Amino acid sequence: MEGEEGVTEAEGEVTEVEAGNMEAEEGVTKVEGGVTKAKAGNMEAEEGLWKLMEGLWKLILKRLQKLKEGLRNLILKRL
């Protein structure tokens, strides 16, 4: 009987270890999901920065165009 009790106890410990391993795997999955979300957020931030830079370039080009037109008008008035 003692041998059977020892085996039962050992099997119970193995079950606890397996349950702990499953919890650890769930934790790793949660961490991997968090990393994926962080990467997605980083990509969104990069896209936002590109859109911001694109908007700034458009604004700069518009201002340069107005400056060019203003200088052209000044030159034409003096001729």
C-alpha positions in Angstrom: 0.0 0.0 0.0 2.8 2.4 0.8 4.2 2.0 -2.7 0.8 2.8 -4.2 0.4 5.8 -2.0 3.9 7.0 -3.0 2.9 6.6 -6.7 -0.3 8.5 -6.1 1.5 11.3 -4.4 4.1 11.4 -7.2 1.3 11.5 -9.8 -0.3 14.4 -7.9 3.0 16.3 -7.9 3.4 15.7 -11.6 -0.1 17.0 -12.2 0.7 20.1 -10.2 3.9 20.6 -12.2 1.9 20.2 -15.4 -0.7 22.7 -14.3 2.1 25.1 -13.4 3.6 24.6 -16.8 0.3 25.3 -18.4 0.0 28.5 -16.4 3.5 29.5 -17.5 2.6 28.8 -21.1 -0.5 31.0 -20.7 1.7 33.7 -19.3 4.1 33.5 -22.2 1.2 33.7 -24.6 0.0 36.8 -22.8 3.4 38.3 -23.0 3.7 37.5 -26.7 0.3 39.0 -27.3 1.5 42.2 -25.5 4.6 42.3 -27.6 2.5 42.0 -30.7 0.3 44.8 -29.6 3.3 46.9 -28.8 4.7 46.3 -32.3 1.4 47.2 -33.8 1.3 50.4 -31.7 4.8 51.2 -32.8 3.9 50.7 -36.5 0.9 53.0 -36.0 3.1 55.6 -34.4 5.5 55.4 -37.3 2.7 55.8 -39.8 1.5 58.8 -37.8 5.0 60.3 -38.0 5.2 59.8 -41.7 1.8 61.4 -42.2 2.9 64.3 -40.0 6.1 64.7 -42.0 4.2 64.5 -45.3 1.8 67.2 -44.1 4.8 69.4 -43.0 6.4 69.0 -46.5 3.2 70.0 -48.2 2.9 73.1 -46.0 6.5 74.0 -46.7 6.0 73.6 -50.4 2.9 75.8 -50.4 4.8 78.5 -48.5 7.7 78.3 -50.9 5.3 78.5 -53.8 3.8 81.7 -52.3 7.2 83.1 -51.7 8.2 82.4 -55.3 5.0 84.0 -56.6 5.6 87.1 -54.4 9.2 87.5 -55.6 8.1 87.0 -59.2 5.5 89.7 -58.8 8.0 92.1 -57.2 10.4 91.6 -60.1 7.7 92.1 -62.7 6.6 95.3 -61.0 10.2 96.7 -61.1 10.6 96.0 -64.8 
